Amino acid sequence: MKTDVLLGLQWGDEGKGKVVDYLTPGYDIITRFQGGPNAGHTIEFDGKKFVLHTIPSGIFNKNTINIIGNGVIIDPYIIDTEINQLQQAGIDVFSKLFISEKAHLILPTHRLLDAVYETAKGKQKIGSTLKGIGPTYTDKASRNGLRVGDISRFDFMEKYEAAKKRHLMLAANYNKNIENIRIEGLSFSEYETLWIEKLETFRKFTKIDSAYFLNKALDSGKKVLTEGAQGTMLDIDFGSYPFITSSNTTAAGACCGLGLSPSKIGKVYGIFKAYCTRVGSGPFPTELFGSEGVFLREQGHEFGATTGRPRRCGWLDLPALKYAIMLNGVTDLMLMKVDVLNNFDSIKVAVKYRINGVETEELPFDMTTTDIEPLFVELPGWKQSLSGIHHYNDLPKTLKDYISFIENKVNVNIRMVSTGPDRLESIFRS
């Protein structure tokens, strides 16, 4: 058996959580392979809404095992809050969620460093979620990190204090008033006390080596779906550097983040919106700055699930989408939030860029300093509600034409069309 991969093709917030939740009944195991609580995967069903930051989106299916892989970084304080929310909804988290003992921990001082680094950047801020993501991955790469498996070691607190001392010295070089920095509305000492208390949560979980566990599961015929966080355009190698996240968000990251060989990758489901959004700073060629952008944000409720910040909105960017499809080897596309465009008379799609007077479909080396002019094609809107439509053939002709236009440009079939936030508002095509 091979593991199927599901990931975002834009700047995150594509609707991955809903699709994973919908597909989960067809799988035995759902995994997360990278990122941390900077993710915010929203799932709505039966009139309820859940936002998952670290836990895989398959947690709501009672027959599915969920795994947090070694490539994920975990904040004990944040995941404890997430667990409590799920338990209140009747979800037996501890029997359904396994955690890789090689996953790295986000320490309180990682969040402190994140705050001082971002402030020090001034106008060059990248729009960090301030969850400690960058500093944690920095420690991982520099071989100074602490992992989930370290919690049960006799010298864990000694290692923790050494890391804390090192981080506080670094933070003081940037900000002499670090005692004034708040984390989750708390002083550093208050947050640290709670963080240490939440470590007890990890003693209740089954810890695994995800490489052995998943390879044995696949060899025994288990069906596995792995879920990415953020989006391809935020990948640390292939995204719009330096306005990116600190991990590999592409399908290749699933191999490193779980312990799987490339030959174990099956289908790659690419998720994208019918338009584009971005949170924080960074290049966004098709961004809308006027009333249309505001209207898109309001219609799509485009506010960050993790930060609450308003998302920047713009038209669909096909050069960026084709780039993401190429990098990930996408086999099936999932088109999200087409209902947000219901009230537009016409819809624009960027099909090329003009850079230094030359037309191209390729992204430049540095999107942050290059003057990129998107070249648009304008298509008619469908101007009607999609509520109650459950079959592809019943969709408005102009919407089906819009879908066909995208498919012809990217040479990959759109398998699913999402017409609303609820898991049942999904149309699958054969």
N, C-alpha and C positions, 0 to 999 in steps of 0.2 A: 504493500500500500504506500501511497504518497500523501504528504500533507498539502492541503489546499491553503493558499495564502490570500488574505483579504486586506487591502490597504488603500490609503487615500492617494489621489493623484494630483492634488492641488496644494494649498497651504494649510491643510488641516480643516477640521470642522465640516467634513463632507457628508457625514451621516453614517459613519462606519458602525456605530453601536446598534443602530436599528437593523442594519442588514445582517450583522452577526447574530443578533437575537432571533431574526426571522429564519436564518439558515440552521441554527443550532440543533433542532430536532433531527437533522440528517447526519449528525456527527456524534461520536462518542466522547471526544476530548476537544476543548477549546483552549487556546493558549494566547498569551501576550508575549511578544519577543523583544520589545525595546521601549524606551521612554519611561516616564514616571508619572507622578500626579499632575504634571502639566497637561496631561490629556483630560478630556471631558467628553465621554461617550454617552449621549443621551438616548434613553429608551422609554417609549411611551406605550402603554397597553392597559386595557380595562380602566381607563380614566386615571391611571397613575403615571407619574413621571419619575424616572430615576436617572441620576448622573453618576457614572462610574469613572473614577480617576485612575485606579490601579488594577482593580479586579476585572478579569475578562468578562465580556458581555454575554457569555453563555451561562452565567450564574443562575439565571431564572429558570432554567430547565432542570427538573429534578433528576433526570437520567444522565446528565452530562458532567464529566469531570472537568474542572478548570485548572489551568496551570499558569503560574507566573514564572516566566523563564529567566535564565541567568542574565539576559541582556537588559532586563527591567531594573530600575532603581526604585527603592521603596522607602517611604517615610512612615515609620510606625504610628505616629500621631494621626496622620491623614488617613491611613488605611483603617485604623481603629474606628474613626468616625464613619467611614464607608461601611464597615462591617455592622456597626450598630444600626444604621439605616436599613440594611438588608434584613437583619434579624427582626427588626420591628415589623417588617413586611412578611415574616414567616419563612425566610430563606435560611436553611441550615448551612451556613457558610463553611464551617470547619470540616464538615464531612465531604464537601464538594470542591474545596479549593486546596491545591497543593502548591508549595512555593519552592523554587530552586534554592538550594543552600548556597549557591554561588551568586545569587542576586546581591547587588551592592545596596548598602544602607545610606539614606540621606540623613546626615547628622544635623543637629540644630545649628552648628557653626557653618555648615554648608549653606543654609538659608541666610545666615548672617552675611557670609561672603557674597552671596548672590546680590543682596541688597546694596552692599557698599560698592561692588564692582559696577552695578548698573548706574548708581548715582554718579560715580566717577566718570562715566562715559559722557555725561552732559548731553549735548545735542546729538551725540552718536549712539544713544541708547538703542538697543535691539528690540526692546519691548518684552523683556523677560517676564515670565509669570511669577518670579521670585520664589519658586518652590525648591531652589537649591540644585536644579538639574545640572547646570554647567559645572559648578564646583565639584559635584559628586563624580561626574564622568571624568573630570580632570584628575581627581585622586585615583580613580580606577586606572586611568592611563599611566599615571606616574607611579603606580604600584604602592599607593598609600591608603587604599580604601579598606573599609570594613564591610564584611559580607554577612548575610543572614546566618550562615553556619558558624560564624564567629561568636554569636550571642551565647552559645552553650559552652564556650571555652572558658577555662578558669581565669585567663588573663584578659578577658574582654574589656573590663572597665579600665584596666591599665592602658590598653591600646586606645580606648576611647579618649582618655584624658590626654594622651600624647597627641592625638589628632586635634583635640580641642585646643591645646596649647599652641600648636603650630598654626591653626586657623585664626586664633585670636590675634597672634602676632601679625599675620598677614592683613587682617581686617584693620588693625590699628594704624597700619601704614597708609591706608586710604581714608580713614575716618577716625578722628580722635574721640568722637562722642558716640562710640558704638553702643554704649549703655542706653542710649535713647532710641535705638532701633526696635521696632515692635515686630513680632512674628505672630500671625493669627490674632493680632490685637493684644498680645501678651508681651511682657518684658522677656529678655533672653532667659533669665534664670527661671521664670515661671514656666516658659515653654519647655526648657530643658528638663525640669522636674516632671512635667507631664509626659514628655517624650520617653524618659527612662521608665516611667510607670507602664507605658504602652508596650514596652519590650516583652512584657509578660504575655501579650497576645500571641507572639511568635512561638511560644512554648506549647501552644494549643494546636498549631498547624502541623500537618505532615510535611516534612522537608524531604526533598528528593534531589537527585542528580538528573536534571531534565534531559540530558543527552541519552543516558542509559534508559530512562523511563520511556521516552517518546520513541526511540528506535525499537525497543522491545514491543511497544504498543503497535507500531506500524507493522512490524514483522508478524505480529499475531493477528493482523487483519483489522485493527481498530481504525476508524475514520477520524482524522484529525483536521481541524481548521485553526489556522493561526491568524491572530488579529494584530495589525500594526496600529501605531498611534501617530499623531501629527499627520504629515503628508509628504509626498515625494519632493515637493519644492522646498521643504525644510530639511532635507537630508544634509548631513554635515559635509559630505563630499560633493554632492550633485545639486544641492539647493542654491538659493540666491545668497551665497556667502558674503558677509558674515552674519546676515540676518536669518539665521537658521537655528535648528535645535542642535543638541550635542550627541546625537546618535544616528545610526544608519536606518532610515525609515523605509528603504526600498526592500524588495523581495530578497535580495542578497543578505540583508540584515537578519532575516528569519533564520538563516543557517547558523550564523554566529550567535544569535540571541537565544537559540534553543539547543544547539548541538546537533544539527542535522546536516547531511551532505547535500550538495546541489541536486544530486540525482533523486533525492527524496521529495523534491518540490513538484506538485501536480498542477492543478489549475491555479491561476492567479486572477483573482477578482479585483478589478480596479474601480474604486468609488469616486464619482465626481458630481458636483452640482451642475445644474443647468446654467449657472452663472459662477462667478468667482468671488471669494471673500478672503480677507486676510486680517489677522489680529496683530497689532503692534507695528513696528517700523519695518522698512524694507521695500524693495521695488515691487511694483504692481502695475504692469503696462496698461491694463484695460480698466483701471480704476475710474469710477464715476464720482465727480466732485459736486455735482449739482443736485437738483431735486430728484432726478432718477435714482441716484445712489441712495439718497435718504429713503425714497419710496421702497427700494429693494430691501434695505435694512429693516424697515418697518414691516413689510409684507412677510419677510423671511424670519422675523424675530432674531435678527443676527446680532446677538450679544454673547460673549464668550461664556461657555458652560463652566469654565474653571475660574476665570477672572471677572466675568460680568462686563468686560469692556466692550464698547460697540465695535463691530467688525467693519472694516472697510469693504465696500462692495463694488463690483464691476461686471462687465460682460464676459462671457466665456472666451477663454484664451486657447485656441487650438494649437498654436506652436508649442506652448507649455504642456498641453495635454498629450500631444504626440510624443514629446520628449519623455514624459513620465511613463507612457505606455511602452516606449522603447526600452527604457532602463529596467522596467519591471517584468518585461515579457508577458504583458497582460493578455489573458485568453478570453476574458468575459468582462464587459463593462456594466456598471450599475449607475443609472442616471437618477440623481436625487433632486428633490424640491422643484420639480417642474411646475407645481401648483403656485409657486411664488410668482411666476411669470404670467399668471392667468389674466391679469388686467392690463397688459401692455399691448398697445396697438401694433407695434413692431418690435423685433428683438434683434440686436446686433451680435455678431460673432466675429472675433478677430481671427483671420485666416493666415495672415503674414505679418512680419514686422518690416518697417523701413528704418535702416540703421546707416547713418552717413550717406544717405541717398541711394542705398542699395536695398532691394527687396530680398527678404530671406525668410525661411521657416525655421531657422536654427537659432537657439538662444546664444547670446554672446557670452564671452568668458566672464565678464563682470557686469551684471545687470544693474548694479548700484550706481555706476558712473557713466554708463552708456546711455545716450539719448535714444530711446526706443519709441518709435511711432507705430502703434498698432493699425493695421489696415483691415477694415471691417466689411463684412457682407451683411446686409439688412434683410431679415426674413419677416413675414407676416406673423402676428400673434394669433392666438386662438380665441381670446376674449370670452372665455366661459369657465364656469366652475368644473372641476374634475371630480367633485364629490359624488360618490355612489358608482363610479365607473370601475369595473373590476376585470374587464377584458380589453386586450390591446386594440382589437378591431373597433371597439366603441369609443376610442379616443378621438378627439377632433382631428380632421385631416391635416390642418396646418401644424399641429403638434407632431403627428406622425411624419410629416415632411421635415420638420426640424430634426427629429431623431434620425431620419434617413440621411439628412445632410451631414450630420456629425459622423455617422457610420462610414459614409463614403469618403470623408476626409481622413479618418484615422485608421480605416481598414480593420476595425474590430467591431464585432456585434455587441449591441446593447441588449443585455439579457433581462435586466429588470428596470422598471420605471416606477419611481416612488411618487405618489400623488398626494401625500400628506404625512404627518408625523407618526401616526399610529402604525404598529406593525402590520395591521391588516390593509393599510392603504399602500399596497405594493402589487404591481402587475408584472408577472413573469412571462417571458416569451419563450416558446419552444425553440 
